[in-house]
Amino acid sequence: MRRIGVLTSGGDAPGMNAAIRAVVRAGIAAGVEVWGVGHGYTGLIAGELRPLGPRDVGGIIHQAGTVLHSSRCEDFFHDAGRREAIETIGQYGLSGLVVVGGSGSQRGAADLSAMGVPVVGVASTIDNDIYGADISIGVDTALNIALEAIDRLKMTASSLQRAFLVEVMGRDCGYLALMAGLAGGAETIVIPEVETDPAAVFAELAASADRGKLHAFVVVAEGAAYNAERLIAYAREHRQAIGFELRATILGHVQRGGSPTAFDRLLATRAGAAAAQALHDGTHGVMFGLRDGAIAATPLVDVKARRKELDLRLLELARIMAT
């Protein structure tokens, strides 16, 4: 394999740049040219490619975001768009492709692989919802950003003896909310995977005050049926019955913007290097992620077909810890 491409796709995650750096330098060390694809699958269709050398990726390991930029590509959902991408791959003489991204990006990688393109994926999403990866690139950084915000707000909440709500990212998966709530000592956690009764949420906050707590905290995932907006609306409608005011902080995309932690830098470096080496060795149709403490390959067909389940036993643990 003489020339490979690397792209980042979907939502950015802290550590993507470290993965790009690793693919480039490990690929060059193996005697392979590496070309960067701009703006994900959109750039692959449009032909936004450029060669990358060791100096092109110098000084990016600590940077958030992705120097290759990213996008969500509607055209790639269709066979015609994927065929355009394959034409570009042929035009630029790429004999393999590394895709750094989340579940949607890896499904796209699986589709390309099924069409005969040598593809290797690298699991990278703060949602941590990819099958085949215990924890994906960006999760540790995003979780620590959320936890820092919760810790800061708890000081204010204790001083004012008020109830606070923190909404974290998680459109379809409640991993960040669950882990941030558990680590941050939230009184209750609201996630998409579990049906929520808003009355029960506020009853739990009131009960925490009765137990002598100086603050009450809710951590909610943005994709929950009762997200921050709906919980605040419920609180306003039932203010007399609830008996207290709820203040909300929506963290949003700030969770993606932090400089990656040491864990994410190391994970991205190991997974990116493994992807480049795999293509050089003729291995493809797999995604690399951390599994059981090691960087392991999972077939892309399994990544596409199977769903990663959230361990809901941790929700009960969080409830016990909040008493």
VEXVEXVEX-943797 format. One line per 3 residues: number of its first residue (from 1); their letters; for each residue x, y, z of C-alpha. Coordinates in steps of 0.02 Angstrom, whole numbers, plus 50000, padded with zeros to 5 digits. Layout:
NUM) a) X:Y:Z ~ ...
This chain:
1) mrr) 50000:50000:50000 ~ 50082:50160:49938 ~ 49958:50300:49976
4) igv) 49818:50314:50103 ~ 49695:50449:50151 ~ 49633:50507:50321
7) lts) 49474:50603:50359 ~ 49375:50659:50510 ~ 49186:50651:50499
10) ggd) 49032:50701:50598 ~ 49042:50791:50764 ~ 49217:50841:50817
13) apg) 49292:50764:50973 ~ 49444:50816:51076 ~ 49586:50703:51020
16) mna) 49543:50696:50835 ~ 49700:50796:50795 ~ 49806:50675:50894
19) air) 49732:50534:50789 ~ 49769:50626:50625 ~ 49948:50655:50684
22) avv) 49968:50471:50727 ~ 49900:50411:50559 ~ 50018:50526:50465
25) rag) 50176:50490:50561 ~ 50146:50302:50581 ~ 50102:50289:50397
28) iaa) 50258:50382:50341 ~ 50364:50276:50458 ~ 50295:50123:50368
31) gve) 50340:50196:50198 ~ 50165:50254:50151 ~ 50111:50423:50084
34) vwg) 49969:50500:50184 ~ 49843:50624:50111 ~ 49721:50723:50215
37) vgh) 49540:50740:50161 ~ 49456:50904:50207 ~ 49279:50916:50276
40) gyt) 49247:50730:50296 ~ 49146:50633:50169 ~ 49092:50797:50088
43) gli) 49273:50835:50047 ~ 49301:50657:49988 ~ 49162:50678:49860
46) age) 49223:50852:49810 ~ 49407:50804:49799 ~ 49475:50910:49943
49) lrp) 49636:50813:49967 ~ 49814:50865:50005 ~ 49974:50773:50052
52) lgp) 50025:50778:50235 ~ 50201:50763:50303 ~ 50268:50753:50481
55) rdv) 50282:50943:50495 ~ 50104:50969:50433 ~ 50041:50883:50591
58) ggi) 50168:50958:50710 ~ 50098:51053:50859 ~ 49920:50988:50843
61) ihq) 49916:50848:50973 ~ 49852:50967:51107 ~ 49725:51057:50998
64) agt) 49538:51029:51006 ~ 49433:51010:50849 ~ 49508:50942:50689
67) vlh) 49633:51026:50572 ~ 49554:50929:50428 ~ 49384:51000:50474
70) ssr) 49227:50896:50476 ~ 49048:50894:50413 ~ 48891:50790:50405
73) ced) 48865:50734:50225 ~ 48686:50698:50169 ~ 48746:50643:49996
76) ffh) 48847:50503:50074 ~ 48687:50421:50137 ~ 48649:50376:49956
79) dag) 48733:50255:49838 ~ 48767:50392:49710 ~ 48863:50496:49836
82) rre) 48967:50348:49892 ~ 49010:50308:49711 ~ 49070:50486:49686
85) aie) 49182:50464:49838 ~ 49251:50303:49765 ~ 49290:50395:49602
88) tig) 49389:50524:49700 ~ 49484:50386:49790 ~ 49532:50315:49620
91) qyg) 49579:50484:49547 ~ 49700:50519:49689 ~ 49772:50344:49689
94) lsg) 49724:50304:49867 ~ 49742:50122:49910 ~ 49661:50140:50081
97) lvv) 49566:50261:50193 ~ 49563:50296:50380 ~ 49398:50365:50447
100) vgg) 49405:50450:50617 ~ 49230:50480:50684 ~ 49075:50421:50775
103) sgs) 48940:50294:50743 ~ 48870:50377:50586 ~ 49044:50398:50514
106) qrg) 49086:50216:50547 ~ 48925:50162:50462 ~ 48985:50260:50312
109) aad) 49153:50173:50325 ~ 49064:50005:50328 ~ 48967:50052:50171
112) lsa) 49128:50099:50080 ~ 49208:49938:50138 ~ 49061:49838:50071
115) mgv) 49088:49924:49903 ~ 49268:49862:49896 ~ 49365:50009:49970
118) pvv) 49500:49962:50097 ~ 49441:50061:50248 ~ 49493:50064:50430
121) gva) 49395:50160:50562 ~ 49450:50246:50722 ~ 49316:50266:50856
124) sti) 49298:50450:50902 ~ 49142:50527:50980 ~ 49101:50607:51147
127) dnd) 48937:50510:51150 ~ 49031:50346:51179 ~ 48897:50249:51085
130) iyg) 49004:50150:50962 ~ 48998:49961:50971 ~ 49174:49890:50984
133) adi) 49248:50029:51092 ~ 49236:50033:51281 ~ 49278:50218:51276
136) sig) 49305:50319:51119 ~ 49417:50468:51082 ~ 49349:50628:51159
139) vdt) 49244:50551:51297 ~ 49368:50579:51439 ~ 49392:50763:51395
142) aln) 49205:50797:51374 ~ 49165:50710:51537 ~ 49295:50808:51633
145) ial) 49232:50972:51560 ~ 49055:50929:51614 ~ 49115:50877:51786
148) eai) 49213:51037:51811 ~ 49057:51137:51770 ~ 48953:51034:51892
151) drl) 49081:51057:52031 ~ 49084:51245:52005 ~ 48894:51258:52002
154) kmt) 48879:51153:52160 ~ 48975:51286:52256 ~ 48848:51416:52201
157) ass) 48703:51298:52231 ~ 48761:51264:52410 ~ 48785:51450:52445
160) lqr) 48612:51496:52382 ~ 48528:51333:52435 ~ 48446:51314:52266
163) afl) 48411:51177:52142 ~ 48515:51174:51983 ~ 48500:51080:51820
166) vev) 48646:51045:51703 ~ 48612:50984:51526 ~ 48753:50891:51440
169) mgr) 48767:50826:51263 ~ 48693:50659:51216 ~ 48562:50660:51078
172) dcg) 48529:50473:51079 ~ 48644:50409:51216 ~ 48645:50458:51399
175) yla) 48824:50405:51437 ~ 48892:50579:51473 ~ 48743:50625:51582
178) lma) 48751:50462:51678 ~ 48938:50469:51711 ~ 48942:50656:51748
181) gla) 48794:50637:51866 ~ 48871:50489:51954 ~ 49042:50571:51972
184) gga) 48966:50740:52015 ~ 48847:50678:52149 ~ 48685:50727:52062
187) eti) 48522:50695:52154 ~ 48442:50631:51995 ~ 48495:50594:51816
190) vip) 48385:50603:51661 ~ 48436:50505:51506 ~ 48354:50453:51341
193) eve) 48363:50268:51383 ~ 48245:50279:51532 ~ 48070:50353:51533
196) tdp) 48061:50503:51648 ~ 47919:50564:51758 ~ 47953:50750:51787
199) aav) 47852:50748:51947 ~ 47968:50613:52014 ~ 48120:50718:51969
202) fae) 48058:50866:52070 ~ 48000:50754:52212 ~ 48178:50687:52225
205) laa) 48248:50864:52231 ~ 48126:50910:52369 ~ 48170:50752:52465
208) sad) 48355:50795:52458 ~ 48316:50962:52543 ~ 48217:50869:52676
211) rgk) 48371:50762:52708 ~ 48468:50919:52748 ~ 48564:50941:52585
214) lha) 48617:51119:52546 ~ 48591:51097:52360 ~ 48495:50990:52237
217) fvv) 48561:50941:52067 ~ 48492:50866:51907 ~ 48602:50810:51762
220) vae) 48505:50783:51601 ~ 48553:50727:51427 ~ 48499:50842:51286
223) gaa) 48410:50699:51197 ~ 48302:50649:51345 ~ 48114:50668:51321
226) yna) 48118:50789:51468 ~ 48273:50889:51427 ~ 48321:51054:51508
229) erl) 48193:51155:51411 ~ 48048:51040:51454 ~ 48098:51020:51637
232) iay) 48110:51208:51659 ~ 47939:51229:51576 ~ 47867:51097:51693
235) are) 47942:51185:51843 ~ 47863:51350:51793 ~ 47692:51271:51765
238) hrq) 47697:51183:51934 ~ 47793:51312:52034 ~ 47672:51315:52181
241) aig) 47670:51126:52198 ~ 47860:51111:52180 ~ 47898:51248:52305
244) fel) 48066:51302:52236 ~ 48146:51376:52081 ~ 48256:51276:51963
247) rat) 48403:51359:51875 ~ 48472:51281:51715 ~ 48645:51279:51636
250) ilg) 48658:51207:51461 ~ 48838:51160:51422 ~ 48811:51122:51238
253) hvq) 48961:51120:51122 ~ 49081:51185:51254 ~ 49106:51001:51299
256) rgg) 49189:50971:51130 ~ 49304:51121:51138 ~ 49429:51077:51272
259) spt) 49610:51031:51245 ~ 49613:50840:51250 ~ 49664:50757:51412
262) afd) 49818:50647:51421 ~ 49703:50495:51411 ~ 49624:50554:51249
265) rll) 49791:50601:51172 ~ 49863:50430:51212 ~ 49707:50337:51154
268) atr) 49703:50434:50990 ~ 49888:50407:50960 ~ 49876:50220:50989
271) aga) 49718:50197:50885 ~ 49777:50309:50742 ~ 49945:50221:50730
274) aaa) 49859:50051:50733 ~ 49745:50104:50590 ~ 49889:50161:50480
277) qal) 49988:50004:50516 ~ 49837:49894:50479 ~ 49814:49969:50306
280) hdg) 50000:49950:50271 ~ 49989:49766:50321 ~ 49836:49736:50212
283) thg) 49707:49730:50351 ~ 49547:49830:50324 ~ 49360:49823:50351
286) vmf) 49386:49849:50537 ~ 49375:49988:50666 ~ 49504:50015:50803
289) glr) 49451:50060:50979 ~ 49496:50028:51160 ~ 49426:49863:51219
292) dga) 49474:49774:51381 ~ 49623:49889:51401 ~ 49698:49860:51230
295) iaa) 49679:49935:51056 ~ 49575:49805:50966 ~ 49495:49785:50795
298) tpl) 49308:49758:50771 ~ 49235:49716:50600 ~ 49148:49867:50525
301) vdv) 48997:49759:50482 ~ 48974:49727:50669 ~ 49000:49910:50712
304) kar) 48862:49955:50589 ~ 48742:49817:50639 ~ 48758:49812:50827
307) rke) 48710:49937:50960 ~ 48812:49979:51114 ~ 48704:49968:51269
310) ldl) 48719:50084:51417 ~ 48748:49998:51584 ~ 48590:50053:51675
313) rll) 48650:49972:51837 ~ 48752:50131:51858 ~ 48591:50231:51866
316) ela) 48540:50135:52020 ~ 48714:50159:52093 ~ 48695:50347:52066
319) rim) 48528:50343:52157 ~ 48606:50254:52306 ~ 48752:50376:52311
322) at) 48632:50524:52313 ~ 48545:50473:52475
